[in-house]
Amino acid sequence: MGNRSPLQCYVHKADPADHPAILETLAEYVGRDDEAHSPDSLALSTRYMDVEALLGSSAALAAALKHAAPSAVFELWQDPFPSAADGHYVGHVPGTGTHEGACNAEGELLIPVRKVAESLREAPGGITVEMWLATEGRRQFGADVLAQLAAFDRRW
């Protein structure tokens, strides 16, 4: 029996035709946290959660959702495991991309300071921090994906 930690998922938007596939995929990994809604209909921006998901389930769920429901805009994360360093966050917006990174138990991304510093050191001479933030930094921080996900409200 492997290590386990909570796994949470929010599907914020999807074509109605993808809703059955999303529900089927979610049923494999997580349950609905809000029992007030029908299990036969997708509750957008509502938390689906498994409090004891196997570590690594976040990557598997993200891949399954992208495959089963190409229109799905979602974010999910698996909480840190006590003996592991960080949790794992995945945010996905079709047409924009996917952003993954280390996170805390609230799904807040952690800034990899050493990775940022290394990237700045490797940048071509003459590049300013502002230039880096507009290019490589924008990619590393997932700015485009996260900006679109910020428009949705997570409901507990």
N, C-alpha and C positions, 0 to 999 in steps of 0.2 A: 504494500500500500504506500504510494508515494506521498510526498509533501503536498499540502493543500493550503489554499488561501482564497478569500472571497474574489469572485469574478463578477463584474458589473457591466451591463451593456445598455446603451440607449440608441434606438433607431429613431432619428429625428425626421426623416423624410424618405419616401420611396413611392414609386409608381404602385397604384393599387394592384396591378397584375403581379407584382413581386411579393405582396403581403403574405400569401400562403407559404411561399418558400422561406420567407423570413421567419414566420412562426414555427415552421418545421425545423429550421436550423437552430433557432433559439431553444426549442424544446430539447434538443440534443445536448445543450451546454448549460442553460440557465432556466430558471422559472421566473414568472412574473412576480415582482415585489408587491404590486398593488393588486390585491384580489378582488377589488371592486369592479374591475372590467371583465368582460367576457374572455375566456381563454381562446375563443375562436376568432377574435379580431385583434389586430395589431394596435396597440396603444402607443402612438408616437410620442417621443420624448419622455417616456415612462421607463423607470428602471426595471430591468430584468436581471436577476441575480442568483448566483449559487454561492452560498457561504463557505462551501468546502470543495471548490474546484481544484483539480490537479494542477500543479504548477505547470505552466506552458500552455494552458488552455486558451489564454488570450490570443496567442498567435494562431492557434487552430480555429477558433471562432471567427476571427477576422478573415482568414482565408476562406472559410466556409461561407460567410456572408457575402464576400465579394464574388464568389463563384455562383452562389444560388440566387443572388438578388443584385444584379449589376447597377440598379438605380438607387440602392440604399445609401443614405448619408447616415453614418453612425460613428459613435465613439464608444470605446470600451476600455476597461483596464482590469488588471489583476493586482490585488494588493500585495505589498511586500510580504515575504515570508520571514518570520523572525530571524532565521539564520542566513537569509539572503540579503543582499544590499538594498535593492530597490524593487518596486513593482514594475509592471509593463503596461504602457498606454498605447492605444492605436486609435487614430482618428482618420476617417476616410470620407472624401467627397468626390464622387464620380466626376471625371473631367478635370479635376484639380489635382488630385493625388491622395497619397496616404502619408501620414506622419506617425512615426513610432518613437518612443523614448521612455526613459526611466521616469517613474512617478511615485508619488506617495499614496497613502490609502484613500485619499479624496480624489484621485485621478488628476492631481495637479502635476504638470510636468516639472522635472528637475533639470536645471541648466547644467550641462556638463562643462564646468569651468575649464578643466584641463584640456578637453577636446577643443573648446573655443580658443584657448591660448595657443594650442598647437596649430590650429588652422590659421590663426593670425600670423604666427611665425613663418608658416609655409607660403603665405600670400606673396604675390609678386611685389618687388620693391616699388615704393611710391604709393601703394594702396593705403587709403585712410580707413579708419574704423568705420566711418560713415559709408564708404564705398563697399567695404566688406559686408556690413549689415544689409545693404541694398542688393547684394548678390549671394555669395556663399552663406553668409549669416542668415539671410532670409530662408534659404533652403534648410540649413541645419536646424533652425528654430521652427520650421513648419509654418511660417507666418501665413501663407496663403490658405492652407487647410484650416488652421486654427481661427483665422479671421472669419471664415464662413461658418464654422461650428459655433462661434461666439453668438451668432444670431439666434441660436436655439437655447431654450431654457430647460435644464434638467429638472424633472419633477421626481421627488422621492415618493 
